[in-house]
Amino acid sequence: MTRHQGEGGRSEGTEGRVGDTVYEVAGAGPPVVLVHGLGMTRAMWDGQWPALAGRYRVLRYDLLGHGESDKPRDGYSLARFADQAARLMDGLGIERAALVGFSLGGMIGRAFALAHPERTAALAILNSAHDRTAEERAAVLLRVEQAAKAGPSATVDAALERWFSAGYGAGHREVLARVRGWILANDPEVYPLIYRVLAEGDQELAEAIAAIRCPTLAMTGGEDHGNSPDMARRMAALIPSARAEIVPGLRHMGLYEDPEAFNGPLLDFLDEAFGTDA
């Protein structure tokens, strides 16, 4: 298994701003929109960026409350995040796109597909929770409360342990330091508000996703227990044109730890959805 992640693999993109959102776009072809996870920035897609930009017009951006985009003090919801994606696409003249969302971004992708079915060419849901049990939800809400009391630093160490394979951090300290830096850079007042959206959004979507009609891929790591293979399979069973893909041996940040393990299935899915040649 080839495990790598580095700035050197990045493809050059054009950066800009549409309203409250900072974005980057590269490549040519059918549009693909990348939606990052809680506490991160568009840089989390560095491992996918060159591979996708070689075949598609790829757009990545910072969610509201993150990175260089605006950081409202309240009003966060899946609907607001889905609207952000729609407004960004409008500003860039993108009528229809495939959405690829990671974790919270996977929830936003589902919300977008439900609100804008005519604009969703395909949907890839990566390492994203679905219909948690009461016990699973309580564990996430506890972390929300910890973050509300003490900021992002209260949960980051435990998160890094859950997110990367056992022993990976010892040989890749710079990778963990980069991810830690993203989390710690979050506004301590805004972060728990968005964390609550992550904690509760899967419940909002649990039954509604049966209405999604576009080609859909639900993919996760075999050892991502909070966004489990069972969740991916249950989503794929609910969405008519969906399939599940489980990447063995990887946890929550598998697409950052081992980009190639995720890029192959993701590109195969997009090529099939768009009818393009590899």
C-alpha positions in Angstrom: 0.0 0.0 0.0 1.5 3.3 -1.0 0.9 5.9 1.7 1.8 9.5 1.0 0.5 13.0 1.2 2.5 16.1 0.4 2.3 19.6 -1.0 4.5 18.6 -3.9 1.7 16.6 -5.5 -0.6 19.6 -5.9 -1.8 20.7 -9.3 -1.8 24.5 -9.9 -5.3 25.9 -9.7 -6.9 29.3 -10.1 -8.1 30.8 -6.8 -10.8 33.3 -6.3 -13.8 34.4 -4.2 -17.6 34.3 -4.9 -19.4 36.3 -2.3 -18.6 34.7 1.1 -16.7 31.7 -0.3 -13.0 31.3 -1.3 -12.4 28.6 -3.9 -9.9 27.0 -6.2 -10.5 25.5 -9.6 -8.3 23.4 -11.9 -8.5 21.1 -14.9 -11.0 20.8 -17.8 -14.0 18.6 -18.5 -17.2 17.8 -16.6 -17.4 19.7 -13.3 -16.6 18.0 -10.0 -17.1 19.8 -6.7 -15.2 18.8 -3.6 -16.7 19.4 -0.2 -14.4 19.1 2.8 -15.1 17.9 6.4 -15.6 19.6 9.7 -12.7 21.7 10.9 -10.7 21.3 7.7 -10.1 23.4 4.6 -10.0 22.8 0.9 -6.4 21.7 1.3 -7.5 18.3 2.6 -8.1 17.3 -1.0 -4.5 17.7 -2.0 -4.2 13.9 -2.4 -7.1 13.8 -4.9 -6.6 17.2 -6.6 -4.0 16.2 -9.3 -5.7 12.9 -10.2 -9.1 14.5 -10.6 -7.9 17.6 -12.3 -6.3 15.4 -15.0 -9.7 14.4 -16.2 -12.3 16.9 -14.8 -12.8 20.6 -14.1 -12.4 20.3 -10.3 -13.7 22.9 -7.8 -12.7 22.9 -4.1 -13.7 25.6 -1.6 -13.7 26.4 2.1 -17.0 25.8 3.8 -18.5 28.7 5.7 -16.8 29.0 9.1 -13.6 27.4 7.7 -10.4 28.5 6.1 -10.5 31.7 4.1 -14.3 31.8 3.6 -16.6 34.0 5.8 -17.3 32.9 9.3 -20.8 33.8 10.4 -21.5 33.7 14.1 -24.7 31.7 13.8 -27.2 30.1 11.5 -25.3 26.9 10.5 -27.3 24.1 9.0 -27.0 21.5 6.2 -29.4 23.7 4.1 -27.2 26.7 4.5 -24.1 24.7 3.4 -26.0 23.3 0.5 -27.0 26.8 -0.5 -23.4 27.9 -0.3 -22.4 25.2 -2.8 -25.3 26.3 -5.2 -24.3 30.0 -5.0 -20.7 29.1 -5.7 -21.7 27.1 -8.7 -23.9 29.9 -9.9 -21.0 32.4 -9.6 -18.8 30.1 -11.7 -21.4 29.3 -14.3 -21.6 25.7 -13.3 -25.1 24.4 -14.0 -24.6 20.8 -13.1 -21.8 18.9 -11.3 -20.8 15.8 -9.5 -20.4 16.4 -5.8 -17.7 14.6 -3.7 -18.2 15.1 0.0 -16.1 13.9 2.9 -17.7 13.4 6.4 -19.7 16.6 7.0 -19.2 17.3 3.3 -20.9 14.0 2.6 -23.9 15.2 4.5 -23.8 18.5 2.6 -23.6 16.5 -0.7 -26.7 14.5 0.2 -28.5 17.7 1.2 -27.5 19.4 -2.1 -28.7 16.4 -4.1 -32.1 16.5 -2.4 -32.5 20.3 -2.8 -31.1 20.5 -6.3 -31.6 17.1 -8.0 -31.4 18.7 -11.5 -28.0 20.1 -10.7 -26.5 16.9 -9.3 -24.9 14.7 -12.0 -23.5 12.3 -9.5 -22.7 12.0 -5.7 -19.8 10.5 -3.9 -20.3 10.2 -0.1 -16.9 9.5 1.6 -16.5 8.5 5.2 -19.8 10.0 6.2 -22.2 9.0 9.0 -25.7 7.7 8.4 -28.6 7.2 10.8 -26.5 6.8 14.0 -27.8 4.9 17.0 -28.7 6.9 20.1 -25.4 5.7 21.7 -23.3 6.8 18.7 -25.0 10.2 18.6 -24.5 10.7 22.3 -20.7 10.1 21.8 -20.5 12.8 19.1 -22.7 15.2 21.1 -20.3 14.8 24.1 -17.5 16.0 21.8 -19.6 18.9 20.7 -20.0 19.9 24.4 -16.2 19.5 25.0 -15.5 21.7 22.0 -18.0 24.3 23.2 -16.3 24.5 26.6 -12.7 24.4 25.6 -12.4 24.9 21.9 -11.1 22.7 19.1 -8.0 21.6 21.2 -10.3 19.7 23.5 -11.0 17.0 20.9 -8.1 17.1 18.5 -5.8 14.5 20.1 -8.5 11.9 20.3 -9.6 12.7 16.8 -6.2 12.2 15.3 -6.1 8.8 17.0 -9.4 7.8 15.5 -8.6 9.2 12.0 -5.3 7.6 11.1 -4.2 4.0 11.1 -2.4 2.6 14.1 1.3 3.4 14.0 0.9 5.8 11.0 1.6 8.9 13.0 5.0 7.8 14.2 6.4 7.9 10.7 4.3 10.8 9.4 4.5 13.4 12.1 4.3 16.2 9.5 1.0 14.9 8.2 -0.6 14.8 11.6 0.8 18.2 12.4 -0.8 19.7 9.3 -4.2 18.2 10.1 -3.9 19.3 13.7 -3.1 22.8 12.5 -6.3 23.0 10.5 -8.4 21.9 13.5 -6.7 24.3 15.9 -7.1 27.2 13.5 -10.9 27.1 13.8 -12.8 29.9 15.6 -13.6 28.4 19.0 -17.1 30.0 19.0 -18.0 28.8 15.5 -16.5 25.3 15.6 -18.9 23.8 18.0 -21.9 25.3 16.1 -20.8 23.4 13.0 -19.8 20.3 15.0 -23.5 20.1 16.1 -24.6 20.1 12.4 -22.3 17.1 12.0 -23.7 15.4 15.1 -27.3 15.8 14.1 -27.4 16.0 10.3 -27.4 12.3 9.6 -30.7 12.0 11.4 -32.2 14.7 9.2 -31.1 12.8 6.1 -31.7 9.2 7.3 -34.9 8.5 5.4 -34.9 11.4 3.0 -31.9 10.1 0.9 -34.2 7.4 -0.6 -35.3 10.2 -2.9 -31.8 10.7 -4.4 -31.8 9.5 -8.0 -28.4 10.3 -9.4 -25.6 7.8 -9.5 -24.1 7.5 -6.0 -21.0 6.0 -4.4 -20.9 5.5 -0.6 -17.3 4.8 0.3 -15.5 4.5 3.6 -12.5 2.9 5.3 -12.8 -0.6 6.7 -11.7 0.7 10.1 -13.6 4.0 10.2 -15.9 3.0 13.1 -17.7 6.4 13.4 -18.5 6.4 9.6 -18.6 2.6 9.2 -18.8 0.2 6.4 -22.3 -0.8 7.7 -23.4 2.9 7.3 -22.1 3.0 3.8 -23.9 -0.2 2.8 -27.1 1.0 4.4 -26.9 4.3 2.4 -26.3 2.4 -0.8 -29.3 0.1 0.0 -31.6 3.2 0.4 -30.5 5.2 -2.6 -31.7 3.5 -5.8 -28.7 4.1 -8.1 -26.0 3.7 -5.4 -23.2 1.3 -4.6 -20.9 0.9 -1.6 -17.1 0.6 -1.7 -15.1 -0.3 1.4 -11.4 0.4 1.4 -9.8 -2.1 3.8 -7.3 -1.2 6.5 -8.0 2.6 6.6 -9.7 4.8 9.1 -11.5 8.2 8.8 -8.7 10.1 7.1 -7.8 7.3 4.7 -8.1 9.5 1.7 -5.4 11.7 3.1 -3.2 8.9 4.5 -3.4 6.8 1.3 -4.9 8.9 -1.5 -4.4 6.2 -4.2 -6.6 3.7 -2.3 -9.5 6.2 -2.7 -8.6 7.8 -6.0 -9.0 4.6 -8.1 -12.6 3.8 -7.0 -13.5 7.4 -7.1 -12.3 8.0 -10.6 -13.9 4.8 -11.8 -17.2 6.0 -10.4 -16.9 9.4 -11.9 -15.9 8.1 -15.3 -18.9 5.7 -15.3 -21.3 8.5 -14.1 -20.1 10.9 -16.8 -19.5 8.3 -19.5 -16.0 9.5 -19.9 -12.9 7.5 -20.9 -10.1 6.9 -18.5 
